[in-house]
């Protein structure tokens, strides 16, 4: 029995097992390369710390910062405290984009929104614009690339803007020609948004434009397609000659007109009647029609009126509406949309449009009068 005890004592002397007290003491034990910490601990700042509390191994490095474009990543080190030190050494970060053919702000695109010098023009659509960046170089002489799509070297659009940046807008600019748009009379709508007018009725829309020789009127709505023999498209003109504010009577509807009308055009929607009347000073009577014509397809109709047959006016007043004869007399679809407060029986017209046929403005730019 004594022999066995002695052997165990000798065997135990060759292997030291740390006690719980030893392990607790390990937390605060100093350490270095010659005095390592026990398993499960890490030497950080010369002190043994539990390995789980460390972010990294002291002396390790990792990449940091942004990559791509002109940006370059740097290196961040793990401190003696087993924490990343937060310093990104050698990194090149994004800067304001300049016009040099490079991606300075590191967003994946070269020269986007690059800061360049001013074009130095303070008028019209050029005001406040900076030089465009072209192939890594600021534009030497500013052009549409710098000034934008509204810029023109010489005014031609006549769109209410000073397109050539000379301080003159449209009619005041001798470069700007009069408004002109010829319409093919084929029942296909080739009017533009600048010629479009709302009406007093939902589902109905009108268009008006002109060239040097003709006035063109377009109109769209469900009754155009219906082709009724009791419904009319009516147009009154205030041009050259004697005028009246008493409209033509349709069954029992006789509108009061907001201007002295000299001519009156009407189209019966079953296509059986299309004419032009002129006021002769005492009554409405048939007038010469010249090349007056219309085209109708589906719910759209377009009409052409020779300006010569209206007296070749310099300015022209226009009113458009729909009217239904008996049974079911009704007035609707007025242009301008403010001409009567609501559709109904025997409506008087209270507003109209007046166009300067030698002017540069688009038709839709003219407000109701």
C-alpha positions in Angstrom: 0.0 0.0 0.0 2.8 2.5 0.8 4.4 1.7 -2.5 1.3 2.6 -4.5 0.9 6.0 -2.8 4.5 6.9 -3.4 4.2 6.1 -7.1 1.1 8.4 -7.4 2.9 11.2 -5.6 5.9 10.9 -7.9 3.7 10.8 -11.0 1.7 13.8 -9.9 4.8 15.8 -9.4 5.5 15.7 -13.2 2.2 17.5 -14.3 1.0 20.8 -12.8 -2.7 21.3 -13.3 -3.8 25.0 -12.7 -6.4 25.5 -10.1 -9.4 27.8 -10.4 -7.5 30.4 -8.4 -4.6 30.2 -10.8 -6.9 30.8 -13.8 -8.5 33.8 -12.1 -5.1 35.2 -11.4 -4.2 34.7 -15.1 -6.5 37.6 -16.1 -4.2 40.2 -14.5 -0.9 38.5 -15.1 1.7 40.3 -17.1 3.0 38.7 -20.3 5.5 39.0 -23.1 7.1 36.8 -25.7 9.0 34.9 -23.0 6.1 34.7 -20.6 3.0 33.7 -22.6 -0.5 33.5 -21.3 -2.4 30.3 -20.7 -4.6 28.7 -23.3 -7.8 30.8 -23.8 -6.0 34.0 -23.0 -4.3 36.6 -25.2 -1.4 38.9 -24.3 -2.7 42.4 -25.0 -0.7 45.5 -23.9 1.4 43.2 -21.7 -1.5 41.8 -19.8 -3.3 38.5 -20.2 -6.9 39.0 -21.3 -9.6 36.4 -22.2 -9.3 35.7 -25.9 -13.0 36.3 -26.5 -12.7 40.0 -25.6 -10.2 40.7 -28.3 -11.1 42.2 -31.7 -7.8 41.1 -33.3 -4.4 39.8 -32.6 -1.9 42.6 -31.9 0.3 43.3 -34.9 -2.2 42.1 -37.4 -3.4 44.4 -40.2 -6.5 44.7 -42.4 -7.5 46.8 -45.5 -9.6 49.9 -44.8 -11.1 52.8 -46.8 -12.8 53.0 -50.2 -11.6 51.4 -53.3 -12.4 52.3 -57.0 -11.9 55.3 -59.1 -9.1 57.4 -57.8 -9.6 56.1 -54.3 -7.1 53.7 -52.7 -7.4 51.5 -49.7 -5.1 51.9 -46.7 -4.1 49.6 -43.8 -5.4 49.5 -40.2 -3.4 47.9 -37.5 -4.4 45.8 -34.5 -3.2 47.6 -31.3 -1.4 46.0 -28.4 -4.8 46.2 -26.7 -6.2 43.7 -29.3 -8.4 46.4 -30.8 -8.4 47.9 -34.3 -6.7 51.3 -33.9 -9.1 53.2 -36.2 -6.3 54.8 -38.2 -6.4 54.1 -41.9 -2.8 54.6 -43.0 -2.1 55.3 -46.7 -5.7 55.6 -47.8 -6.8 58.0 -50.6 -10.4 59.0 -50.2 -13.0 60.6 -52.5 -12.8 64.3 -53.4 -14.9 66.8 -55.3 -15.3 65.7 -58.9 -13.3 67.9 -61.3 -13.0 67.7 -65.1 -9.9 65.6 -65.7 -11.1 62.3 -67.1 -10.9 60.7 -63.7 -13.4 59.4 -61.1 -12.4 61.8 -58.3 -15.4 61.1 -56.1 -15.1 57.3 -56.6 -18.8 56.8 -57.5 -18.0 54.7 -60.5 -18.4 57.5 -63.2 -15.7 59.8 -64.5 -16.3 63.5 -64.6 -20.0 63.3 -63.6 -21.2 66.6 -62.1 -17.6 67.9 -62.4 -17.1 71.4 -61.1 -15.9 73.7 -63.8 -15.7 77.5 -64.3 -18.6 79.7 -65.2 -19.5 80.4 -68.9 -19.7 84.1 -67.8 -23.1 84.7 -69.5 -26.0 86.1 -67.4 -28.8 86.3 -69.9 -31.6 84.0 -71.0 -31.1 80.2 -70.8 -27.4 80.7 -70.5 -27.5 82.4 -67.1 -25.5 80.8 -64.4 -24.3 77.9 -66.5 -20.8 76.4 -66.2 -18.6 74.9 -68.8 -19.5 71.4 -69.9 -16.8 68.7 -69.3 -16.0 67.1 -72.6 -13.6 64.2 -72.7 -11.9 65.3 -69.5 -11.5 68.9 -70.5 -13.8 71.9 -69.8 -15.4 73.3 -72.9 -13.3 76.3 -74.1 -16.2 78.2 -75.7 -19.5 77.5 -74.2 -22.1 76.0 -76.5 -25.4 74.0 -76.2 -23.3 71.3 -74.4 -22.8 73.9 -71.6 -26.0 75.9 -71.9 -28.4 73.1 -72.3 -31.0 71.9 -74.9 -33.0 75.2 -74.8 -30.0 77.1 -76.2 -29.9 78.3 -79.8 -27.1 80.3 -81.5 -29.9 82.3 -83.2 -33.5 82.5 -81.9 -35.9 80.3 -83.9 -38.2 78.5 -81.5 -40.1 81.5 -80.2 -41.0 79.6 -77.0 -41.1 82.4 -74.4 -37.4 81.9 -73.7 -34.3 83.9 -74.6 -32.8 81.0 -76.4 -29.8 82.8 -77.8 -29.0 84.7 -74.6 -29.0 88.2 -76.1 -31.4 89.6 -73.6 -34.3 89.5 -76.0 -37.3 87.1 -75.8 -39.2 85.9 -78.8 -41.1 88.8 -80.5 -38.6 91.3 -79.2 -35.8 89.3 -80.9 -35.4 90.0 -84.6 -34.1 86.5 -85.0 -37.4 85.0 -84.1 -39.9 84.2 -87.0 -43.7 84.4 -86.6 -45.5 81.3 -85.4 -46.4 79.0 -88.3 -47.6 75.4 -88.5 -49.4 73.9 -91.5 -51.8 71.0 -90.9 -52.6 68.3 -93.4 -56.3 68.0 -93.7 -56.7 64.3 -93.6 -58.5 63.6 -90.3 -55.2 62.6 -88.6 -54.3 64.7 -85.6 -50.9 66.3 -86.2 -51.4 69.3 -83.9 -49.0 69.8 -81.1 -49.3 70.3 -77.4 -48.6 74.0 -77.9 -51.8 74.3 -79.9 -54.1 72.4 -77.5 -57.0 74.0 -75.7 -59.3 72.5 -73.0 -63.1 72.9 -73.4 -66.0 73.4 -71.0 -66.8 69.7 -71.2 -64.9 66.6 -70.1 -64.0 64.3 -73.0 -63.7 67.1 -75.5 -60.5 68.9 -76.6 -59.7 71.5 -79.2 -56.6 72.7 -81.2 -56.0 75.9 -83.0 -53.0 77.0 -85.1 -52.1 78.9 -88.3 -49.6 79.5 -91.1 -49.2 82.5 -93.4 -52.3 81.5 -95.4 -54.7 79.5 -93.3 -56.2 79.0 -89.9 -56.6 75.4 -88.7 -59.0 74.2 -86.0 -59.0 70.6 -84.6 -61.7 69.2 -82.4 -62.1 65.8 -80.6 -65.0 64.3 -78.7 -67.5 61.4 -78.8 -70.2 63.3 -80.6 -67.8 63.8 -83.6 -67.8 60.1 -84.1 -71.6 59.8 -83.5 -72.3 61.8 -86.7 -75.7 63.2 -85.6 -77.8 65.2 -88.1 -78.9 67.5 -85.2 -75.5 68.4 -83.8 -73.1 71.1 -85.0 -69.5 72.2 -84.5 -69.7 76.1 -84.5 -66.8 78.5 -84.9 -67.1 82.3 -84.7 -64.3 84.6 -86.0 -63.6 88.3 -85.3 -61.6 89.3 -88.3 -61.9 92.1 -90.9 -65.3 93.7 -91.7 -68.5 94.7 -89.9 -69.2 92.6 -86.8 -72.1 91.6 -84.5 -72.4 90.2 -81.0 -75.6 88.4 -81.9 -75.0 84.7 -82.8 -76.9 82.7 -85.4 -80.1 81.0 -84.1 -80.2 77.2 -84.0 -83.8 76.2 -83.3 -84.3 78.4 -80.2 -80.7 78.9 -79.1 -79.2 82.3 -80.0 -75.9 83.0 -78.1 -74.6 86.4 -77.2 -71.0 86.7 -78.5 -68.2 88.2 -76.4 -66.7 90.1 -79.5 -68.0 91.5 -82.7 -68.0 88.4 -84.9 -67.4 89.0 -88.7 -67.6 85.3 -89.8 -69.2 82.1 -88.7 -68.3 78.6 -89.8 -70.5 75.5 -89.0 -70.2 71.8 -89.7 -73.1 69.5 -89.2 -71.7 66.3 -87.7 -73.4 63.9 -90.2 -71.2 65.7 -92.8 -74.2 66.9 -94.8 -73.4 70.6 -94.4 -70.3 72.8 -94.1 -70.4 76.5 -94.7 -69.0 79.9 -93.9 -71.2 83.0 -93.2 -70.1 86.6 -93.1 -72.0 89.5 -91.3 -72.8 92.1 -93.9 -73.7 94.8 -91.4 -77.3 93.8 -90.9 -77.5 90.0 -91.3 -75.5 86.8 -91.7 -75.1 85.8 -95.3 -73.1 83.1 -97.2 -69.4 84.0 -97.8 -66.8 82.8 -100.2 -65.1 79.6 -98.9 -62.0 79.4 -101.2 -60.0 76.4 -100.1 -61.9 75.9 -96.9 -62.1 72.1 -96.1 -62.2 69.6 -93.4 -61.1 66.0 -92.6 -62.9 63.7 -90.2 -61.9 60.3 -88.9 -63.5 58.6 -85.9 -63.9 61.1 -83.1 -61.5 63.8 -84.5 -62.2 66.5 -87.1 -59.8 69.2 -88.4 -60.8 72.2 -90.5 -58.9 74.7 -92.7 -60.0 78.3 -93.3 -58.2 80.5 -95.8 -57.2 83.8 -94.1 -58.0 85.6 -97.3 -61.6 84.7 -97.0 -61.7 86.2 -93.5 -60.2 89.5 -94.8 -56.5 88.6 -94.2 -56.6 89.8 -90.6 -53.5 90.7 -88.5 -55.2 89.6 -85.4 -58.1 87.1 -85.1 -60.7 86.4 -82.4 -61.9 82.8 -82.2 -64.7 81.0 -80.3 -65.5 77.3 -80.7 -68.5 75.3 -79.3 -70.8 72.4 -79.9 -74.6 72.8 -80.2 -77.5 70.4 -80.4 -80.8 71.3 -82.1 -84.2 70.1 -81.1 -85.0 67.6 -79.7 -82.7 68.0 -76.6 -81.3 71.5 -77.3 -77.9 71.9 -75.6 -74.7 73.9 -75.8 -71.4 72.4 -74.7 -67.7 71.9 -75.5 -66.8 75.6 -75.5 -63.3 77.0 -76.2 -62.0 78.7 -74.2 -62.9 76.6 -71.2 -64.0 79.7 -69.3 -66.6 80.8 -71.9 -69.6 79.7 -69.9 -69.7 78.3 -66.4 -71.5 75.1 -67.3 -72.9 73.3 -70.3 -76.6 73.7 -70.9 -79.4 75.2 -72.9 -78.8 78.5 -74.9 -75.6 79.5 -73.3 -74.2 82.9 -73.9 -70.4 83.1 -74.7 -68.5 85.2 -72.2 -64.8 84.7 -73.2 -62.8 84.1 -76.4 -59.3 83.8 -77.7 -57.5 86.4 -79.7 -54.3 85.6 -81.7 -51.7 87.8 -83.2 -51.1 86.0 -86.5 -47.8 87.8 -87.0 -46.6 87.1 -83.5 -44.1 84.6 -82.3 -46.0 83.0 -79.4 -47.5 79.5 -79.6 -51.3 79.4 -79.8 -51.7 77.9 -76.3 -49.7 80.9 -74.8 -52.6 83.2 -75.5 -54.9 83.6 -72.5 -58.7 83.8 -72.8 -60.1 87.4 -73.1 
